[in-house]
């Protein structure tokens, strides 16, 4: 991606930040799956739901358009909140 238009670097940085925060959700979900699998009584529904969400996020990440600044901003906010929520739900499991 090369572009000399003003704001291109900022748009690209915001896109990369959105991709990074999707990766954080994937990591949090992976930790949740591991914690659940290692628990004395694993909840298969939690594991299945987390695996399904990881797959959904992969598709959502691929669909991110660096030029859609509104969608990128919304994704950053939504995925950051989701990562925090998954981490909070998982921390009691470790």
N, C-alpha and C positions, 0 to 999 in steps of 0.2 A: 504494500500500500504506500504509494507516494502521492503527495498532493501538496501544493504550495499555497492553498487557500488559507486565509486567516482562520484560526480556530481548529484547524485539522488536528494539530497535536493534542489539543484539549479533548476533542471528540475521541481520538484514538486512546488517550489515557483513560477516559471515562469508560470506554468499551472494555479495555483491559481490566479495569477495576471490577466491572460487572462480571467478566469471565472469572476473575479471581474469587469473587464472593460466591459464585456458583460452585467453584471448587471447594470452598469452605463448607458449604452445605453438604456436598458429597462426602467430605471428610467427616463431618459430624454424624452423618447417617451411617457411614462405615463404622465409626466408633460405637454408635448405638447398636448396630447389628452384632458387633463383636461382644459388647457387654451383655447383650441379651443371650447370645449363644453360650457365653461362659457362665451365665447365672445358673443357680441350682435347679430352677424350674423355668427354662426358656419359654417365652411366649411366641409361638409360631406366627401369630397374627401381627405382632410388632415387627418381627423379622421380615415377613412378606411385605408389609406396608412400607418399610424403610427401603427394601430392595426395589420395589415398584417406584417409589419417589426418586431414588437415584437414577433410574432409567428415564423417568420423565424429565429430570433436570438435564440429563445429557442431551435430550432432544431440544429442550428449551434453550440451552446454551448454544447449540448449533444454529438456532433460529435467530439469535441476537444479530441485529443489523447495526453496525457501527455508526451509520448515518442517521439512525432514528434516536435522536437525543432524548426524547421524552420516554421512550421505551427503555432505554439504557438507564436513565435516572430511576425509573420505577423498579427496574430489575435490581439495581443496587440496593435500594431500600428494602424491597420485599425479601430478597435472598439473605441480606444481613439479618433481618428479623427472624427469618426461618432458621438460619444457622444458630442464632442465640437460643431460640426455642428448643431446638433439638439438643444442643449442648446442655441446657438446663434440665431437660427430661432425662438425659443420659447420666449426668454427674452422680445422681443418687444410685446408679446401678454399678458403679466401680467400687 
